[in-house]
Amino acid sequence: MAVIDRLDDDYLRQALEHDVRTGLTATPKWLPPKWFYDETGSALFSAITHLPEYYPTRRELEILRRHVFDIAARSRADTLVELGSGTSEKTVLLLDALAAEGTLRAYTPVDVDVVTLEAAAGRLSVRYPRLELRPVRADFEAHLALLPSLLPTPGRRMVAFLGGTIGNLPPTAREVFLKELRATLRPGDMLLLGTDLVKDVARLVAAYDDALGVTAEFNRNVLRVLNRELDADFQPDAFEHVAIYDEDNEWIEMRLRAARPMRVAISALGLAVSFDEGEEIRTEISAKFREEGVAGELTRAGFAVTSRYTDPAEDFALTLASASPTGCAPPPLTASA
């Protein structure tokens, strides 16, 4: 089936140019994590999810396997929407459970990578021949308002935002994102949100600084993307991978630290960027959450938390929330472990 494409031909290029010009002329310097994910970056991240230090993917799958039928029964969604769907591997668990519940009718994966969308849709069309598949190429941060026009009108929707990706947004951006997402939903529609939880600092840092150095290569890959796409002359090996935990903000920061003074030309932008020895580029934040914090953010955005699911070690959580009617108080939170 054809991918519904809501990205203009120049959209990603303009977004990359804007982010690089804005981030690398700021003090301190930064780049958003979305630019990690070219073909090489996606392969590196897939390798990261299998590392012993990196627990989030395993824990989220564990929670889904244990609780997916309860999630399906509570949501009774006939349309599943997945933001940042990637390969849609975890989604099969949700689709199977909704099919068993007897409600499943449609699935809309949303991602910026058309090749990944087409491949995932092709696999799913074989597994679910009667499922209405509507893959959408879009930037879910920028194009949330388009979702209602792309989905079946009747029925009940569940939006899945998994993998702890919400943690890549700083608090103000999370607030805007959740409110804009709520505005696309009708009362009773559901959100399934994955969040990584606050835990021992050593375990958190290790998950982003593995012994084999896979995460370090993933981090440096953003510089290779800039070299290729913007005719830059970064030397990735001249930047050290850094992962630290910010206890005040309760998030991991990944950074690239210049090992020596250098001046980098970004020819496509007519821009030269200087680095002092030890100067850093922040390339990612990954916020870690507490139960009350997640519930508070969702409630302020117009959602009512109905269930919370965790693994036995409470490393990760899935929160199921419904879109509240305007002016209605949310029902009490119920927890499942």
C-alpha contacts under 8 A as a table, 3 or more apart, distances in Angstrom:
res1	aa1	res2	aa2	distance
1	M	118	E	7.87
1	M	121	A	7.49
1	M	122	G	7.69
1	M	133	L	7.57
1	M	134	R	7.91
2	A	118	E	7.81
2	A	135	P	7.61
3	V	114	V	7.24
3	V	117	L	7.36
3	V	118	E	6.87
3	V	134	R	6.94
3	V	135	P	5.10
3	V	136	V	5.65
3	V	137	R	6.69
4	I	134	R	7.05
4	I	135	P	6.10
4	I	136	V	4.65
4	I	137	R	6.09
5	D	136	V	5.88
5	D	137	R	4.74
5	D	138	A	6.75
6	R	136	V	7.14
6	R	137	R	5.79
6	R	138	A	5.32
7	L	10	D	7.92
7	L	11	Y	5.96
7	L	12	L	7.65
7	L	137	R	6.58
7	L	138	A	5.65
7	L	139	D	7.57
8	D	11	Y	5.03
8	D	12	L	7.96
9	D	12	L	7.53
10	D	13	R	5.31
10	D	14	Q	6.01
11	Y	14	Q	5.27
11	Y	15	A	6.09
12	L	15	A	4.98
12	L	16	L	6.01
13	R	16	L	5.12
13	R	17	E	6.16
14	Q	17	E	5.12
14	Q	18	H	6.05
15	A	18	H	5.11
15	A	19	D	6.07
16	L	19	D	5.19
16	L	20	V	6.05
16	L	35	W	7.64
17	E	20	V	5.29
17	E	21	R	6.01
17	E	230	L	7.91
17	E	269	L	7.25
18	H	21	R	5.31
18	H	22	T	5.93
19	D	22	T	5.18
19	D	23	G	5.64
19	D	31	L	6.69
19	D	32	P	7.25
20	V	23	G	5.18
20	V	24	L	5.68
20	V	31	L	6.54
21	R	24	L	5.68
21	R	25	T	6.13
21	R	269	L	7.55
21	R	271	L	7.88
22	T	25	T	5.62
22	T	26	A	6.28
23	G	26	A	5.28
23	G	29	K	5.51
23	G	30	W	4.69
23	G	31	L	5.43
24	L	27	T	8.00
24	L	29	K	4.93
24	L	30	W	6.03
24	L	31	L	7.18
24	L	273	V	7.05
24	L	281	I	7.77
25	T	29	K	6.55
25	T	273	V	7.37
26	A	29	K	5.03
26	A	30	W	7.23
28	P	280	E	7.40
28	P	281	I	7.08
28	P	282	R	7.89
29	K	280	E	6.71
29	K	281	I	4.77
29	K	282	R	6.36
30	W	281	I	4.81
30	W	282	R	4.43
30	W	283	T	5.74
31	L	35	W	7.95
31	L	281	I	6.94
31	L	282	R	6.24
31	L	283	T	4.87
31	L	284	E	7.44
32	P	35	W	6.55
32	P	283	T	5.72
32	P	284	E	6.29
33	P	36	F	5.69
33	P	168	N	7.67
33	P	283	T	5.70
33	P	284	E	5.27
34	K	37	Y	6.25
35	W	38	D	7.23
35	W	222	V	5.91
35	W	225	V	7.22
36	F	41	G	5.39
36	F	42	S	7.62
36	F	218	F	6.98
36	F	219	N	7.05
36	F	221	N	6.09
36	F	222	V	4.80
36	F	225	V	7.43
37	Y	40	T	7.19
37	Y	41	G	4.51
37	Y	42	S	5.04
37	Y	222	V	7.97
38	D	41	G	5.07
38	D	42	S	6.00
38	D	225	V	7.26
39	E	42	S	5.25
39	E	43	A	6.29
40	T	43	A	5.15
40	T	44	L	6.18
40	T	221	N	7.66
41	G	44	L	5.02
41	G	45	F	6.12
41	G	218	F	5.85
41	G	221	N	6.27
41	G	222	V	7.95
42	S	45	F	5.11
42	S	46	S	6.18
43	A	46	S	5.07
43	A	47	A	6.33
44	L	47	A	5.03
44	L	48	I	6.24
44	L	214	V	6.82
44	L	215	T	7.61
44	L	217	E	7.62
44	L	218	F	5.76
45	F	48	I	4.84
45	F	49	T	6.40
45	F	215	T	7.70
45	F	218	F	6.78
46	S	49	T	5.34
46	S	50	H	7.06
47	A	50	H	5.46
47	A	51	L	6.80
47	A	214	V	7.48
48	I	51	L	5.25
48	I	54	Y	6.63
48	I	214	V	6.47
48	I	215	T	6.57
49	T	54	Y	5.93
49	T	55	Y	7.50
49	T	56	P	7.74
49	T	57	T	5.96
49	T	58	R	7.71
50	H	54	Y	7.02
51	L	54	Y	5.40
51	L	55	Y	7.98
51	L	210	D	7.66
52	P	55	Y	7.02
53	E	203	R	7.46
53	E	206	A	5.89
53	E	207	A	4.76
53	E	210	D	6.25
54	Y	57	T	7.42
54	Y	206	A	7.63
54	Y	207	A	4.45
54	Y	208	Y	7.32
54	Y	210	D	7.93
55	Y	58	R	5.48
55	Y	59	R	6.05
55	Y	207	A	7.05
55	Y	315	D	7.96
56	P	59	R	5.18
56	P	60	E	6.03
56	P	163	G	7.11
56	P	164	G	7.76
56	P	196	D	6.73
56	P	315	D	7.48
56	P	316	F	6.52
57	T	60	E	5.25
57	T	61	L	6.20
57	T	163	G	6.61
58	R	61	L	5.22
58	R	62	E	6.10
59	R	62	E	4.93
59	R	63	I	6.23
59	R	311	D	6.33
59	R	315	D	6.99
59	R	316	F	6.15
60	E	63	I	5.12
60	E	64	L	6.20
60	E	163	G	7.17
60	E	194	G	7.49
60	E	311	D	7.80
60	E	316	F	6.45
60	E	317	A	7.21
60	E	318	L	7.51
61	L	64	L	5.04
61	L	65	R	6.06
61	L	90	K	6.91
62	E	65	R	5.25
62	E	66	R	6.25
62	E	311	D	6.77
63	I	66	R	5.18
63	I	67	H	5.96
63	I	68	V	7.67
63	I	309	Y	6.74
63	I	310	T	6.10
63	I	311	D	5.60
63	I	317	A	7.70
63	I	318	L	7.51
64	L	67	H	5.26
64	L	68	V	4.89
64	L	93	L	7.09
64	L	94	L	7.85
65	R	68	V	5.81
65	R	93	L	7.11
67	H	70	D	5.37
67	H	71	I	6.30
67	H	309	Y	7.34
68	V	71	I	4.96
68	V	72	A	6.16
68	V	93	L	6.93
68	V	94	L	6.25
68	V	97	A	6.29
69	F	72	A	5.00
69	F	73	A	6.09
69	F	97	A	5.31
69	F	98	L	7.61
69	F	101	E	7.83
70	D	73	A	5.04
70	D	74	R	6.09
71	I	74	R	5.25
71	I	75	S	6.01
71	I	320	L	7.42
72	A	75	S	5.22
72	A	76	R	5.61
72	A	77	A	7.12
72	A	94	L	7.18
72	A	97	A	5.85
72	A	98	L	5.23
72	A	101	E	6.62
73	A	76	R	5.38
73	A	98	L	7.71
73	A	101	E	6.46
75	S	158	M	6.97
75	S	189	D	7.88
75	S	190	M	6.37
76	R	98	L	7.17
76	R	101	E	7.30
76	R	103	T	6.09
76	R	156	R	7.20
77	A	80	L	6.73
77	A	98	L	7.12
77	A	103	T	6.14
77	A	104	L	6.61
77	A	155	G	7.42
77	A	156	R	4.87
77	A	157	R	5.09
77	A	158	M	5.69
77	A	189	D	7.78
77	A	190	M	7.81
78	D	98	L	7.48
78	D	103	T	4.79
78	D	104	L	4.21
78	D	105	R	4.97
78	D	106	A	6.35
78	D	155	G	6.15
78	D	156	R	5.61
78	D	157	R	6.18
78	D	158	M	7.94
79	T	104	L	6.31
79	T	105	R	5.87
79	T	106	A	4.60
79	T	107	Y	5.58
79	T	108	T	7.56
79	T	151	L	7.98
79	T	152	P	7.74
79	T	155	G	7.34
79	T	156	R	6.36
79	T	157	R	4.74
79	T	158	M	6.35
80	L	95	L	7.81
80	L	104	L	7.88
80	L	106	A	6.37
80	L	107	Y	4.78
80	L	108	T	6.25
80	L	157	R	5.88
80	L	158	M	5.02
80	L	159	V	5.99
80	L	160	A	7.27
81	V	107	Y	5.88
81	V	108	T	4.68
81	V	109	P	5.79
81	V	110	V	7.39
81	V	157	R	7.23
81	V	158	M	6.11
81	V	159	V	4.60
81	V	160	A	6.07
82	E	85	S	5.33
82	E	91	T	7.97
82	E	107	Y	7.96
82	E	108	T	6.37
82	E	109	P	4.84
82	E	110	V	5.93
82	E	159	V	5.69
82	E	160	A	4.71
82	E	161	F	6.11
83	L	109	P	6.47
83	L	110	V	5.02
83	L	111	D	6.66
83	L	140	F	6.32
83	L	159	V	7.29
83	L	160	A	6.38
83	L	161	F	5.41
83	L	162	L	7.89
84	G	109	P	7.46
84	G	110	V	5.65
84	G	111	D	4.84
84	G	112	V	7.73
84	G	140	F	7.13
84	G	161	F	7.24
85	S	88	S	5.27
85	S	109	P	5.43
85	S	110	V	5.74
85	S	111	D	5.76
85	S	117	L	7.99
86	G	111	D	6.44
86	G	113	D	7.85
86	G	116	T	6.26
86	G	117	L	7.01
86	G	120	A	7.87
87	T	116	T	6.19
87	T	117	L	7.22
87	T	119	A	7.66
87	T	120	A	5.44
88	S	91	T	5.05
88	S	92	V	6.92
88	S	109	P	7.60
88	S	120	A	6.26
89	E	92	V	5.86
90	K	93	L	5.86
90	K	94	L	7.35
91	T	94	L	5.12
91	T	95	L	6.10
92	V	95	L	4.99
92	V	96	D	5.94
93	L	96	D	5.26
93	L	97	A	6.25
94	L	97	A	5.14
94	L	98	L	6.10
95	L	98	L	5.16
95	L	99	A	5.98
95	L	104	L	7.16
96	D	99	A	5.08
96	D	100	A	6.14
97	A	100	A	5.01
97	A	101	E	6.15
98	L	101	E	4.87
98	L	102	G	6.32
98	L	103	T	5.83
98	L	104	L	5.18
99	A	102	G	5.03
99	A	103	T	6.09
99	A	104	L	4.97
100	A	103	T	7.85
101	E	104	L	7.60
104	L	131	L	7.66
105	R	130	R	7.99
105	R	131	L	5.68
105	R	132	E	6.15
106	A	131	L	5.55
106	A	132	E	4.39
106	A	133	L	5.82
106	A	134	R	7.54
106	A	152	P	7.93
107	Y	131	L	7.18
107	Y	132	E	6.29
107	Y	133	L	5.12
107	Y	134	R	6.28
107	Y	135	P	7.78
108	T	133	L	6.06
108	T	134	R	4.75
108	T	135	P	5.15
108	T	136	V	6.76
108	T	151	L	7.64
109	P	117	L	7.28
109	P	134	R	7.00
109	P	135	P	4.93
109	P	136	V	6.13
110	V	117	L	7.81
110	V	135	P	6.19
110	V	136	V	4.85
110	V	137	R	5.81
110	V	138	A	6.23
110	V	139	D	7.83
110	V	140	F	6.98
111	D	114	V	7.33
111	D	117	L	6.81
111	D	136	V	6.64
111	D	137	R	5.22
111	D	138	A	5.72
111	D	139	D	6.60
111	D	140	F	7.25
112	V	137	R	5.07
112	V	138	A	5.19
112	V	139	D	5.73
113	D	116	T	5.49
113	D	117	L	6.31
113	D	137	R	6.71
114	V	117	L	4.97
114	V	118	E	6.08
114	V	137	R	6.08
115	V	118	E	5.22
115	V	119	A	6.21
116	T	119	A	5.18
116	T	120	A	6.09
117	L	120	A	5.24
117	L	121	A	5.99
117	L	135	P	6.34
117	L	136	V	7.73
117	L	137	R	7.56
118	E	121	A	5.14
118	E	122	G	6.04
118	E	135	P	7.66
119	A	122	G	5.15
119	A	123	R	6.43
120	A	123	R	5.27
120	A	124	L	6.20
121	A	124	L	5.09
121	A	125	S	5.97
121	A	133	L	7.04
121	A	135	P	6.93
122	G	125	S	5.28
122	G	126	V	6.74
123	R	126	V	5.53
123	R	127	R	6.61
124	L	127	R	4.98
124	L	128	Y	5.82
124	L	129	P	7.88
125	S	128	Y	5.16
125	S	129	P	5.13
125	S	130	R	7.85
125	S	131	L	7.10
125	S	133	L	7.42
126	V	129	P	5.54
128	Y	131	L	5.34
134	R	150	L	7.93
138	A	142	A	7.98
138	A	143	H	6.36
139	D	142	A	5.43
139	D	143	H	5.70
140	F	143	H	5.24
140	F	144	L	5.59
141	E	144	L	6.44
141	E	177	F	6.83
143	H	146	L	5.59
143	H	147	L	7.42
144	L	147	L	5.59
144	L	180	E	6.87
144	L	181	L	6.33
144	L	184	T	7.06
145	A	148	P	7.00
145	A	180	E	7.42
145	A	181	L	7.89
145	A	183	A	7.95
145	A	184	T	6.20
146	L	149	S	5.81
146	L	150	L	6.80
147	L	150	L	5.21
147	L	151	L	6.50
147	L	184	T	6.78
148	P	151	L	5.49
148	P	153	T	7.93
148	P	184	T	6.03
148	P	185	L	7.55
152	P	155	G	7.52
156	R	188	G	7.31
156	R	189	D	5.61
156	R	190	M	7.97
157	R	185	L	7.90
157	R	189	D	5.04
157	R	190	M	6.19
158	M	189	D	5.89
158	M	190	M	4.42
158	M	191	L	5.49
158	M	192	L	7.05
159	V	190	M	6.20
159	V	191	L	4.77
159	V	192	L	6.10
160	A	191	L	5.96
160	A	192	L	4.70
160	A	193	L	6.18
161	F	164	G	7.79
161	F	165	T	7.27
161	F	166	I	7.49
161	F	191	L	7.57
161	F	192	L	6.17
161	F	193	L	5.06
161	F	194	G	6.30
162	L	165	T	6.48
162	L	192	L	7.41
162	L	193	L	5.75
162	L	194	G	4.51
162	L	195	T	7.62
163	G	194	G	5.62
163	G	195	T	7.09
164	G	167	G	5.68
164	G	168	N	7.88
164	G	193	L	7.75
164	G	194	G	4.90
164	G	195	T	4.38
164	G	196	D	5.55
165	T	168	N	5.55
165	T	169	L	7.83
165	T	194	G	7.59
165	T	195	T	7.65
165	T	286	S	7.84
166	I	169	L	5.82
166	I	174	R	7.00
166	I	194	G	7.64
166	I	195	T	7.10
166	I	287	A	7.96
167	G	170	P	7.22
167	G	195	T	7.08
167	G	196	D	7.74
167	G	285	I	7.13
167	G	286	S	4.76
167	G	287	A	4.27
167	G	288	K	6.70
168	N	284	E	6.65
168	N	285	I	5.25
168	N	286	S	4.83
168	N	287	A	6.46
169	L	172	T	7.95
169	L	173	A	5.68
169	L	174	R	5.51
169	L	285	I	7.31
169	L	286	S	7.69
169	L	287	A	7.75
170	P	173	A	5.44
170	P	174	R	6.06
170	P	285	I	7.57
170	P	287	A	7.67
171	P	174	R	4.99
171	P	175	E	6.19
172	T	175	E	5.17
172	T	176	V	6.43
173	A	176	V	5.13
173	A	177	F	6.00
174	R	177	F	5.01
174	R	178	L	6.03
175	E	178	L	5.39
175	E	179	K	6.21
175	E	297	E	6.99
175	E	301	A	6.86
176	V	179	K	5.27
176	V	180	E	6.07
177	F	180	E	5.17
177	F	181	L	6.04
178	L	181	L	4.98
178	L	182	R	6.10
178	L	298	L	7.19
178	L	301	A	5.70
179	K	182	R	5.05
179	K	183	A	6.26
179	K	301	A	4.66
179	K	302	G	6.96
180	E	183	A	5.04
180	E	184	T	6.72
181	L	184	T	5.36
181	L	185	L	6.91
182	R	185	L	5.31
182	R	186	R	7.95
182	R	301	A	6.77
182	R	302	G	6.41
182	R	303	F	7.24
182	R	323	A	6.41
183	A	186	R	7.83
185	L	189	D	6.02
185	L	323	A	6.68
186	R	189	D	5.59
186	R	323	A	6.53
187	P	322	S	7.25
187	P	323	A	4.83
187	P	324	S	5.30
187	P	325	P	5.11
188	G	322	S	5.36
188	G	323	A	5.24
188	G	324	S	6.60
188	G	325	P	7.79
189	D	322	S	5.60
189	D	323	A	5.43
190	M	320	L	6.90
190	M	321	A	5.58
190	M	322	S	4.33
190	M	323	A	6.06
191	L	319	T	7.84
191	L	320	L	5.73
191	L	321	A	5.19
191	L	322	S	6.18
191	L	323	A	7.64
192	L	318	L	6.57
192	L	319	T	5.64
192	L	320	L	4.62
192	L	321	A	6.56
193	L	318	L	5.49
193	L	319	T	5.16
193	L	320	L	6.55
194	G	316	F	7.50
194	G	317	A	5.85
194	G	318	L	4.59
194	G	319	T	6.56
195	T	288	K	7.12
195	T	289	F	6.53
195	T	316	F	6.00
195	T	317	A	5.38
195	T	318	L	6.42
195	T	319	T	7.99
196	D	287	A	7.53
196	D	288	K	5.24
196	D	289	F	6.12
196	D	315	D	6.56
196	D	316	F	4.61
196	D	317	A	6.41
197	L	288	K	4.85
197	L	289	F	4.61
197	L	290	R	5.98
197	L	314	E	7.26
197	L	315	D	5.52
197	L	316	F	5.28
197	L	317	A	6.99
198	V	250	E	7.16
198	V	288	K	5.01
198	V	289	F	5.52
198	V	290	R	6.30
198	V	315	D	7.61
199	K	203	R	7.43
199	K	204	L	6.98
199	K	315	D	7.04
200	D	203	R	5.55
200	D	204	L	6.47
201	V	204	L	5.02
201	V	205	V	6.16
201	V	245	Y	6.89
202	A	205	V	5.31
202	A	206	A	6.10
203	R	206	A	5.13
203	R	207	A	6.25
204	L	207	A	5.33
204	L	208	Y	6.98
204	L	245	Y	7.53
204	L	252	I	7.46
205	V	208	Y	5.37
205	V	209	D	6.12
205	V	243	A	6.22
205	V	244	I	6.24
205	V	245	Y	6.57
205	V	252	I	7.21
206	A	209	D	4.87
206	A	210	D	5.54
206	A	211	A	7.98
207	A	210	D	6.13
208	Y	215	T	6.24
208	Y	243	A	6.15
208	Y	254	M	7.59
209	D	213	G	6.85
209	D	215	T	6.00
209	D	216	A	6.86
209	D	241	H	7.99
209	D	242	V	7.57
209	D	243	A	6.17
210	D	213	G	5.52
210	D	214	V	6.67
210	D	215	T	6.39
213	G	216	A	5.06
213	G	217	E	6.49
214	V	217	E	5.25
214	V	218	F	6.26
215	T	218	F	4.84
215	T	219	N	6.06
216	A	219	N	5.08
216	A	220	R	6.25
216	A	240	E	7.79
216	A	241	H	5.13
216	A	242	V	7.94
217	E	220	R	5.07
217	E	221	N	6.03
218	F	221	N	5.13
218	F	222	V	7.53
219	N	222	V	6.23
219	N	241	H	6.80
219	N	254	M	7.59
219	N	255	R	7.80
219	N	256	L	7.38
219	N	283	T	7.39
220	R	223	L	5.58
220	R	224	R	7.03
220	R	236	P	5.69
220	R	237	D	7.74
220	R	239	F	7.42
220	R	241	H	7.35
220	R	256	L	7.28
221	N	224	R	4.98
221	N	225	V	6.31
221	N	236	P	7.62
222	V	225	V	5.00
222	V	226	L	6.40
223	L	226	L	5.06
223	L	227	N	6.20
223	L	234	F	6.22
223	L	235	Q	7.81
223	L	236	P	6.07
224	R	227	N	4.94
224	R	228	R	6.23
224	R	234	F	7.41
224	R	236	P	6.96
225	V	228	R	5.25
225	V	229	E	5.92
225	V	230	L	7.97
226	L	229	E	5.22
226	L	230	L	5.23
226	L	231	D	6.87
226	L	232	A	5.90
226	L	234	F	7.92
226	L	266	I	7.97
227	N	230	L	5.72
227	N	231	D	4.92
227	N	232	A	4.12
227	N	233	D	5.70
227	N	234	F	6.37
227	N	266	I	7.76
228	R	231	D	5.59
228	R	232	A	7.08
229	E	232	A	7.88
230	L	266	I	6.15
230	L	267	S	6.52
230	L	268	A	4.93
230	L	269	L	7.13
231	D	266	I	5.91
231	D	267	S	5.39
231	D	268	A	5.81
232	A	264	V	7.04
232	A	265	A	5.49
232	A	266	I	4.05
232	A	267	S	5.83
232	A	268	A	7.53
233	D	264	V	5.89
233	D	265	A	5.81
233	D	266	I	6.76
234	F	264	V	5.92
234	F	265	A	7.71
235	Q	238	A	5.51
235	Q	239	F	7.52
236	P	239	F	5.61
237	D	240	E	7.25
238	A	258	A	6.19
238	A	259	A	5.53
238	A	260	R	7.21
239	F	256	L	5.55
239	F	257	R	5.07
239	F	258	A	4.61
239	F	259	A	5.60
240	E	256	L	5.48
240	E	257	R	4.94
240	E	258	A	6.48
240	E	259	A	6.53
241	H	254	M	7.36
241	H	255	R	6.13
241	H	256	L	5.05
241	H	257	R	6.54
242	V	254	M	5.69
242	V	255	R	4.98
242	V	256	L	6.02
242	V	257	R	6.91
243	A	252	I	6.78
243	A	253	E	5.69
243	A	254	M	4.61
243	A	255	R	6.37
244	I	252	I	5.69
244	I	253	E	5.46
244	I	254	M	6.78
245	Y	250	E	7.03
245	Y	251	W	5.83
245	Y	252	I	4.46
245	Y	253	E	6.28
246	D	249	N	5.61
246	D	250	E	5.52
246	D	251	W	5.42
246	D	252	I	6.12
246	D	253	E	7.17
247	E	250	E	4.74
247	E	251	W	6.96
249	N	287	A	7.71
250	E	287	A	6.09
250	E	288	K	5.75
250	E	289	F	7.52
251	W	285	I	6.29
251	W	286	S	5.30
251	W	287	A	3.97
251	W	288	K	5.42
252	I	284	E	7.96
252	I	285	I	5.54
252	I	286	S	5.05
252	I	287	A	6.30
252	I	288	K	7.74
253	E	282	R	6.91
253	E	283	T	7.58
253	E	284	E	5.68
253	E	285	I	4.56
253	E	286	S	6.53
254	M	282	R	6.00
254	M	283	T	5.63
254	M	284	E	5.11
254	M	285	I	6.46
255	R	280	E	6.10
255	R	281	I	5.35
255	R	282	R	4.31
255	R	283	T	5.38
255	R	284	E	7.11
256	L	280	E	5.34
256	L	281	I	5.14
256	L	282	R	6.56
256	L	283	T	7.16
257	R	277	E	7.94
257	R	278	G	5.51
257	R	279	E	5.56
257	R	280	E	4.26
257	R	281	I	6.56
258	A	261	P	6.96
258	A	262	M	7.91
258	A	275	F	6.68
258	A	276	D	6.99
258	A	277	E	5.44
258	A	278	G	5.09
258	A	279	E	5.47
258	A	280	E	6.23
259	A	277	E	5.54
259	A	278	G	5.93
260	R	275	F	7.83
260	R	276	D	6.65
260	R	277	E	4.19
260	R	278	G	6.91
261	P	274	S	7.63
261	P	275	F	5.43
261	P	276	D	4.46
261	P	277	E	4.55
262	M	274	S	5.87
262	M	275	F	5.25
262	M	276	D	6.75
262	M	277	E	7.79
263	R	272	A	6.63
263	R	273	V	5.59
263	R	274	S	4.28
263	R	275	F	6.16
264	V	272	A	5.52
264	V	273	V	5.12
264	V	274	S	6.26
265	A	270	G	7.71
265	A	271	L	6.04
265	A	272	A	4.41
265	A	273	V	6.43
266	I	269	L	5.74
266	I	270	G	6.20
266	I	271	L	5.15
266	I	272	A	5.95
266	I	273	V	7.72
267	S	270	G	4.90
267	S	271	L	6.29
267	S	272	A	7.92
268	A	271	L	7.73
275	F	279	E	5.96
276	D	279	E	5.27
282	R	285	I	7.87
289	F	293	G	6.45
289	F	294	V	6.59
290	R	293	G	5.23
290	R	294	V	6.39
291	E	294	V	5.40
291	E	295	A	6.30
292	E	295	A	5.13
292	E	296	G	6.02
293	G	296	G	5.09
293	G	297	E	6.21
294	V	297	E	5.27
294	V	298	L	6.20
295	A	298	L	5.26
295	A	299	T	6.04
295	A	305	V	6.47
296	G	299	T	5.16
296	G	300	R	6.15
297	E	300	R	5.29
297	E	301	A	6.30
298	L	301	A	5.09
298	L	302	G	6.44
298	L	303	F	5.19
298	L	304	A	6.99
298	L	305	V	7.29
298	L	321	A	7.78
299	T	302	G	5.21
299	T	303	F	4.91
299	T	304	A	5.79
299	T	305	V	7.36
299	T	330	P	7.34
300	R	303	F	7.32
302	G	323	A	6.24
302	G	324	S	5.64
302	G	325	P	7.93
302	G	326	T	7.60
303	F	321	A	5.88
303	F	322	S	5.38
303	F	323	A	4.58
303	F	324	S	5.13
303	F	330	P	7.31
304	A	321	A	5.20
304	A	322	S	5.17
304	A	323	A	6.35
304	A	324	S	5.80
304	A	329	A	7.96
304	A	330	P	4.62
304	A	331	P	6.34
304	A	333	L	7.96
305	V	308	R	7.74
305	V	319	T	7.08
305	V	320	L	6.06
305	V	321	A	4.10
305	V	322	S	6.44
305	V	330	P	7.23
305	V	331	P	7.35
305	V	332	P	7.45
305	V	333	L	5.55
305	V	334	T	7.83
306	T	319	T	7.83
306	T	320	L	5.80
306	T	321	A	5.26
306	T	322	S	6.96
306	T	331	P	7.17
306	T	332	P	7.15
306	T	333	L	5.27
306	T	334	T	5.81
307	S	319	T	5.96
307	S	320	L	5.17
307	S	321	A	6.96
307	S	333	L	6.23
307	S	334	T	4.93
307	S	335	A	5.21
307	S	336	S	6.63
308	R	317	A	6.85
308	R	318	L	5.84
308	R	319	T	4.49
308	R	320	L	6.21
308	R	333	L	7.87
308	R	334	T	6.67
308	R	335	A	4.71
308	R	336	S	5.62
308	R	337	A	7.57
309	Y	317	A	5.54
309	Y	318	L	5.13
309	Y	319	T	6.32
309	Y	335	A	6.45
309	Y	336	S	4.90
309	Y	337	A	5.18
310	T	313	A	7.86
310	T	314	E	5.48
310	T	315	D	7.36
310	T	316	F	5.86
310	T	317	A	4.52
310	T	318	L	6.46
310	T	336	S	7.07
310	T	337	A	5.01
311	D	314	E	5.12
311	D	315	D	6.54
311	D	316	F	6.45
311	D	317	A	7.14
311	D	337	A	6.38
312	P	315	D	7.95
312	P	337	A	6.71
314	E	317	A	7.13
324	S	328	C	6.51
324	S	329	A	7.76
324	S	330	P	6.76
325	P	328	C	5.53
